[in-house]
């Protein structure tokens, strides 16, 4: 099976229309149809059901679509990483969710740049649930993830630190002056419903809270009294003045890990992981110190 055949098949399987797939691929429809027919003959199975009105996938076609996407993603990732490895000096891409891991990120980058033979690190600021796809398709070489909010399935990881969570509230709210609260205090606020983040499929869960995609948008909505949120304590380090962060005693802890594709063999990635692990050890939050709601450094782990 050729890569070209896979690209053609995936285009048709996603569009379920030969004309649209041909347009997407920038080719004429007849050679596209011939290629799909040849692929089916070689495999000895039908991948598509066609009639005058529509195109649908067979069960075998659905399997090949999933496998084809993974193969094409791996090919694209290989091309991107090979090109980056050939640059002089070498470069790597670190994916980070916008507004998170601020202190750690600064320490990590400062420590890594002092390493002999350090690569150029390009930061790729992303939104929730994008890290995994960025690593899989080669747009990123390594990423900082926050468990359990982000998925690390299929990735190798090294634990950096674990921290508590805080509720973000307008400073004028009665709970903003409390030294601590519980999840029930925050999730039942009548006029400040919990913000809703998109899931891995890009869809938002049902609920009355505001739909948000990043911390800048979220903090603006909280300041306006439209929503609230419980987030890792480190994300509140540079909180705007009209907001308050209150520790939530019974919120589940959040673990920050550095993640990379399991097949990665880049020396630059290995060096960055080593530096990140060392940089995370003494991390503390400005003005908060350690304790039940502060950061604590567990032993490293791999998935």
N, C-alpha and C positions, 0 to 999 in steps of 0.2 A: 504494500500500500504506500503510495507516494504522499508527501506532504501537500502537494498541489491538490490531489484528489480529496484529502481530508478538508482542506480549506473550502473547496467547492461544495462538498457535502454539508459541512457545518453551516455554510451560508444558506443553502436551500432548506436545511432542517430548521434553522432559526426563522427564516422568512416564510416558510411554507408556501412559496410562490417562486417559480423559476424566473419569471421576468424581473421581480424585485431583487432576487439573489444575483442575477447576471448584472444588473445595474450596480449593485453594491460592490461586486468584484471587478467592475469595469471591463466586462467581456460581453460578447454576443451570447444570446440564449442557446443557439444550436450546439456550440462546443461544450457548453455547460451540461446540457442534457445528455450528450454523448458520453461525457466523462462519468456522470452518475450511472448511466446504463452499463458502462464498462466495469465500474466498480462493483455493481450488483452481480454482473455475470462472473467476475473473478471470485467473489465471495460465495456465489451460489445461493444467495438469499435476496429477498426483497427488502429494501430499506425504506422505501416510500410507497404509499398507496396513492395513485393518481387517478383522477377522473376529470371531466370537463369543467367541474366547478371548484375543486379544491385539491390540495396536497396534504396528506397526513403521514405521520411517522408510524411505521410498524414497531413492534416491540424490539426487534433487532435494531431498527433505526434509532430508537431512543437510547439503546445501549451505546451504539457507535457515536451518537451525538455527545454523550457524557465523556466517553473515552477520547473522542476527537478534540473536544474543548481542552481537556487536560494535556493532551499531547501538543496541541498548538500553543498553549500557554507556556509549556516547558520549552518549546523551541524558541518562542519569543524571548523568554527569560534568558536562555543560553546566549542568544544573540546580544542582548543588552549587556549582560555581565561580561561577556568576552570583549565587547567594545570598550567597556569601562576599564577592564584589566589592562588593555593595550595603551591606555592614555599615559602620558608622562608629565607629571607624576601620576600614579594610579589614583583612582577616585572610588568612593563608595557612597551609597545613599542610605541615610538613616531616616526612617519614617516615624514621626511623632505626632500624637494627637494635639492639635492646637490648644495652647494654654495649660498643658500639663507638664509635670516633671521638670519645672523650671530650674530649681537649684541643682538637681542632679545633672541636668543637661549641660548647664554651664560648667560644672566641675568636670564632667566627662570630656567635653570638647577641649577644655583647657589642658587636661592631663594628656589626652591623646595627641594633641598637636606637638607635645614635647617628646613623643616617642620617636626613636630613630626610624626613618623610612616611613613615617606616617603618611597615609593617603589623604587626599582632599576629601573632606566630609561635606556632602551636600544634604541639607535638611529638607525633607519633604513633609510639610505640614498637612495633615489629613484630618478627616472627620471620623466619627464613630464607625467602627466595623470595617474600615477600609484597609487596615494594616495587612490582613491575611492575603487579600487579593493582590496588593502591591508587592508583597514578597513572592507570591506564586508566579506572577507574570514578569518578574525581574525589574519592575520599576523601583524597587527598594531592595537593598542587600540585608538590612537588619532593621529591627523596629523595637520601640518601647511599648509594651502592652500592659494593661491594667486588669488583672483578674479579680473577680469573675466577670467584669463588664465586657472585656474583649475575649475572643476565642483564640486559643493557642493550639487548636487541633491540627495535627500534622506538622507542627514546627518543633524545632529544638529550642529549649529555653534555659536561661540561667536566672535564678531568683536574685533580685537586687535588694528590695526592702519591702516591709509590710507596714501599713499605717492604718489609723482609724479614719472615720468619716465625720464630716460636719454638715450641719444644715445652714444654707445660705438664706438670710432673711433681710428685709429692709430694716435699717437701723431704728425706724420708728415703731416697728412691730413689738408687742409686749414680750415675746419670747427672745428677742434680740439681746436683752440684758441678762438672760439666764446664763449661769456658768456651764450648764449642760442640759440636754433634753433627751427624750427617748423617741424612737421611731413613731410611736403612736401619737406623740405630741405634734409631730410634723405632718404626718400623712393624713391627719383628720382636720387640718385647718380649713375652715369653710370658705374663706376668701382667697386662699393661696394654694390651689391644687398643685400637685406634684407635676413638674415638667415631664414631657414625654420625648424620648430619644428614638430615632428610627432604628429598626431592627436590621439584621444582616441583609434582608431582602429590600431594604429601603422604605418599608411601610412602618407607620406609627401605630402603636397599640391604642386601643380604645381608651377614652378617658377625657376628663374635662380640662386637664392641664395644657399649657401652651406647647406647641410643637417646636422643638429646638434642634439645632445642628452643631452649635459651637458655644464656647463659654462666653464670648463677647455678646452674642445675641441673648444668651440665657441671663447674664447679669443685668442687661438692660431691662429685660422683662421683669426680673425680680425687683429691681429698683422702682419700677412703675407699679408694683403691687399686683402683678398678673399671675405670678407662679412662684414656686419655691423648688428646692432641690436638695438632695443629700449627695455629697460628692467627697472624694478623697481629700484629706486635709491639705495636702501639698498644693492642690489646685486653687486654694484660697490664699496663698502666700502673698500675692499682689492684689488683694481685693480692693475695689474702689471704696471711697469713703462713705458712700450712702448705703453700704451693705455690711452685714455682720455675719461672722462664722461662729456657730455654736456647736461644740462637740456633741455627737449623738452616741450615747453610751452603748446602746444595744445594736448599732449598725454593724453589719458584717465587715471584717477587715478587708482591705484591698491590698493586693500584692502586685508590685511592679516588677516585671521581668523584661529581660532583653531576649528577643527571639530572632531566629534566622532559619532559612530552609535547611532541612536535614542533609541535603546533598552538597551544601556549600563547602568548598575547599579553599576559599580565599584566605590568604595569610592576613590581609588587612582586616577582614571580619573577625578572625580569631584574636588579633591584637586589640580590636575595639571592645570585644567581649571581656577580655582580661582587664582592660583599663576600666570599663564600666563597673565590674565587680569590685575592684579596689576603690573606685570613687564613691560607690554607694555606701560603703561601710560607715563613714562618719557623718552621713547626712542627718541634719536636724532642721526643723522649721524655724525661721526667724521669729524670735519673741515668744516661742511656745515651749521649746525644750522637748524632752522625752516624757514618757508616761503612758497611761492607758490610751490617750488619743494621739500620741506622737508616733514617730517612725521607730521601727525596731528592725534590726538586721538579723534575719534568720540564716541558716546555712543554705548554700546554693543547691539548686536542684535542676534536674533535666526531665523533660517529658518524653 
